[in-house]
Amino acid sequence: MMITVQDLMSEQLFTLSPTDTVHEARETMLKNRIRHIPIVDDEGEFVGLVTKHDILDVSVSALAEIDNDTRDELESAIPLGEIMLTDITIAYAESSLLEAAKFMLEQKHGCLPVLQDGQLIGILTEADFVKLALHLMQRLDEIESGKV
């Protein structure tokens, strides 16, 4: 039995649109403790991705002598459409989880948006693999200690 991307992906998505701003992306990431935000258009089509790294690249340095309100104002003037990555490798729900893992590791990708019939249905992240590793280690522990 092949384990698929759909078996592990996160289905709880926090998306923004190209017209949303860097400030909104920063707030969404902080509030939801995430590092990747899929960008969708008005029809819900996946059009790009913004990562925590992208936000840091365009953020006003914390060393700059400006207050948070000024930083928020500057970041509110930058639409995500100007900074989002658009050449994004995607996965499909029925894709092999093993192949997705190999790809993410080899290409140093932190996530793969998951599409089905052109619609964004999930996201596969490094954190999903950490959760899987933790689960497998716990199961091994139970087997070794005779609890199973």
N, C-alpha and C positions, 0 to 999 in steps of 0.2 A: 504494500500500500504506500503510495507516494504522499508525503506530507506536503500540502500546498501553502502558498503565501497566505491564502484566506484563513488557514488554520491558526496563524499567529498574528496577523496584522491587527493594528488598532483600528477600530471602527468609529471611535469617538473622535471626530475631526473638528479642528478649530481652523476655519478658513477665513480668508479676507479677500477683498477684490483689488484689482489694480489701482483703483482710485483711493483706496484706504491709504493711510500714511505710515511712515516709519514710526511715528509716535504710537499709533494704534497697534502696530506689530510688536513693538517693545512691551507695551502694556499687556497684550494678549499672551506673549511668551512668559512674562513674569507671573501673571495671574494664574496661568494654567501649567506652569513649570514644564514648558516644551521648548524645543530648539528648532523646529521646522514648521513653517506655515504654508500649506498649499494655497495657491492663489487661483480663484475661480472667477469667471466672467458672470454677467447678469443671467445667462442661461444655465449656470452651474457647471460649465465646461472648465476642465483643468487647463490653465494657461501658463502657470509658472510656480516657482517655489521661492520662498524667502527663508533664509537660515539665520540663526543667531549671529553667525560670522558676518553675514551680509549687513545686518543691523549695526554690528560693531564697526564695520568698515566705513559706514556713512555717518555714524554718530559723532557728535561733537565731543572731543576728548574731555574726559573728566578733569584733565589738567588745565583746560582752558578756564580762564577766570570768568565764568558766567554762572548765573544761578539756574536752578532746575526749571523755573518757569520759562526762562529764555531758551534753554535747550529744548524744552517741550515745544515751544513755539516754532523754533527752527525745524525740528523734526516733523512737525505737523504740516510743513510746507513741502515735504518730499513724498510724492505718491509712490506706492510700492511698484507700480508699473515701470518706474524709472530704474529700479534697482533689482527687481526680481530676476531670477535665473529662468531662462525659457528653454534652454537645450537640456531637458531633464530626461534621464532614463526612467522609465516607468516599469512596473510589474503588472501582471494580470492575476486575478484571484486564483486561477487554476495553475499558475506557474509553480515550478518545483521550489520548495523552500530551501533545499540544499543548494540549488543553482543561484538563488537570490542571495543566500549567505556568502557563497564564494565570490559572487560579483561585488557585493558591498565591501567585502574585505580586500579584494584585489584592487578595486578602483577607489578605495577609501571614501565611499559614499556613506553618509550618516543615515540616509533614509531612501526609501523607494515609494513614491506615490503608487497606489494600486487602483487600476481602472478596470471597469467592466462595461462593455457596450458604450465606451466613450465617456462614461461617468466616473467620477472619483468616488470610490466606495471605501477606501481605507488608506492607511499609511503603515509601512513596515519600517521600523526604526531599530537602531542599535539597542535601545532600551528593551525592545521586545525580545531580542536574543539574550540579553542579560537575564530577563525574567525566565526564559526557557531554560537557560543554564542553571539557574537557581533551583527551579522545579526538578530538573533531572538530577542534580546533586542531592537534593532532599530525598528523592526516590531511591537513589543508590544507597544513601545513608540508612534508610528504612530497611532495604533489602539486606544490607550487611549486618545490621543489628538484629535481624530476624523478626522485624515487626510486620513483614509481609509474608 
